[in-house]
Amino acid sequence: MYSLLRAALLIALLCLALPARAQLVVIVNAAAGVEQLSKAQVINIFLGRNREYSNGQSAVPLDLPASSPDKALFYRNLVNKDLEQMDAYWARLVFAGNTSPPRLALSALDAVQQVSTNPGAIAYVERKDVNSSRVRIVFSVGGVNN
């Protein structure tokens, strides 16, 4: 009985020690006139296939630094590619002159700031980093509106 209780306590402690999985969301400027985006629209914007919102306004995607675990999680969940595969994807497109990769934000806080001041900007950040009324969540990565 003591061993069973001890094992249950150990499992409970391990569950508490596991890092919480980031809940990533895609944000746009609240004045952009965009209420929601589909997964296909987010993919098209971030992969350079179509850099416009459905209302015709230009979309300016922002990427987090390669050192950010959120960047790897975003592309893994969005298009099932790791960062090395994404680098190869962009190298091919840039070499062919087709499009350019998303602009770089220095951090999640920088991404939120850029989106809040630029009506065309779009970025992905953890939900907990959305602290401005000047941005709107339009997509949850891995969420129900995929």
C-alpha positions in Angstrom: 0.0 0.0 0.0 2.8 2.4 0.9 4.6 1.7 -2.5 1.4 2.4 -4.4 0.8 5.7 -2.6 4.5 6.6 -3.1 4.3 5.9 -6.8 1.1 7.9 -7.2 2.7 10.9 -5.4 5.8 10.6 -7.6 3.6 10.6 -10.8 1.7 13.7 -9.5 5.0 15.5 -8.8 6.3 14.7 -12.2 3.2 16.0 -13.9 3.6 19.3 -12.0 7.2 19.5 -13.0 6.6 19.1 -16.7 6.7 22.4 -18.5 3.4 23.8 -19.7 3.0 23.6 -23.4 2.9 27.0 -25.0 -0.5 28.0 -26.5 0.5 29.9 -29.6 -1.9 32.3 -31.2 -1.7 34.4 -34.4 -2.3 38.1 -33.9 -3.0 41.0 -36.2 -3.5 44.7 -35.5 -7.0 45.4 -34.2 -7.5 48.0 -36.9 -6.7 45.6 -39.7 -10.3 44.6 -40.2 -9.5 40.9 -39.8 -11.6 39.0 -37.4 -10.4 35.4 -38.0 -8.0 33.5 -40.2 -8.1 29.9 -41.3 -5.1 27.6 -41.1 -4.8 27.8 -44.9 -4.7 31.6 -44.8 -2.1 31.6 -42.0 0.0 29.1 -43.9 -0.2 31.1 -47.1 0.8 34.3 -45.4 3.7 32.8 -43.4 5.0 30.7 -46.3 4.9 33.7 -48.7 2.2 32.2 -51.0 -0.2 35.1 -50.5 0.7 38.2 -48.5 -2.8 39.8 -48.4 -5.7 39.5 -46.0 -9.1 38.7 -47.5 -10.0 42.4 -47.4 -7.1 43.2 -49.8 -4.8 44.7 -47.2 -1.1 43.7 -47.3 0.0 41.2 -44.6 3.5 41.6 -43.2 4.4 38.4 -41.3 6.8 38.5 -38.4 9.0 35.6 -37.3 10.5 35.0 -33.9 14.3 34.3 -33.7 15.5 30.8 -34.5 16.5 30.5 -30.8 12.9 30.8 -29.7 11.3 27.4 -29.0 8.0 29.0 -30.0 9.2 29.4 -33.6 10.0 25.7 -33.9 6.6 24.8 -32.3 4.8 27.2 -34.6 6.2 25.7 -37.9 5.9 22.1 -36.5 2.2 22.6 -35.7 1.4 24.7 -38.8 3.1 22.8 -41.6 4.8 19.8 -39.9 8.3 21.1 -40.6 11.3 21.7 -38.4 13.4 24.9 -38.6 16.0 23.2 -40.8 13.4 22.3 -43.3 12.0 25.9 -43.2 15.4 27.3 -43.8 15.8 25.1 -46.9 12.3 26.2 -48.0 13.2 29.8 -47.8 16.6 29.3 -49.4 14.9 27.8 -52.5 12.3 30.6 -52.8 14.7 33.5 -52.2 17.2 32.0 -54.7 14.4 31.8 -57.3 13.4 35.3 -56.5 9.8 34.3 -55.7 9.3 35.9 -52.3 11.0 36.8 -49.1 10.8 35.2 -45.6 8.9 36.9 -42.8 10.5 39.8 -41.1 12.3 39.1 -37.9 11.0 40.3 -34.5 13.5 40.3 -31.8 11.2 38.7 -29.3 7.6 37.9 -28.6 7.2 41.3 -26.9 8.7 43.0 -29.9 6.3 41.1 -32.2 3.3 42.3 -30.2 4.7 45.8 -30.2 5.2 45.7 -34.0 1.7 44.3 -34.6 0.2 46.9 -32.4 1.7 49.8 -34.4 1.6 48.4 -37.9 -1.9 47.7 -39.4 -0.5 45.0 -41.8 1.7 43.1 -39.4 0.9 39.6 -38.3 2.8 37.5 -35.8 2.6 34.4 -33.6 3.1 34.5 -29.9 2.1 32.7 -26.8 -1.4 33.7 -25.6 0.1 34.9 -22.3 2.1 37.6 -24.3 -1.0 39.2 -25.8 -1.3 42.1 -23.5 -2.5 44.9 -25.8 -5.9 46.0 -26.8 -4.4 47.1 -30.1 -4.0 43.5 -31.3 -6.5 40.8 -32.1 -6.1 37.0 -31.9 -7.3 35.6 -35.2 -6.0 32.0 -35.1 -5.0 29.5 -32.4 -2.2 27.2 -33.5 -3.4 23.7 -32.9 -6.7 25.1 -31.9 -10.3 24.6 -33.0 -10.3 27.0 -35.8 -7.8 25.1 -37.9 
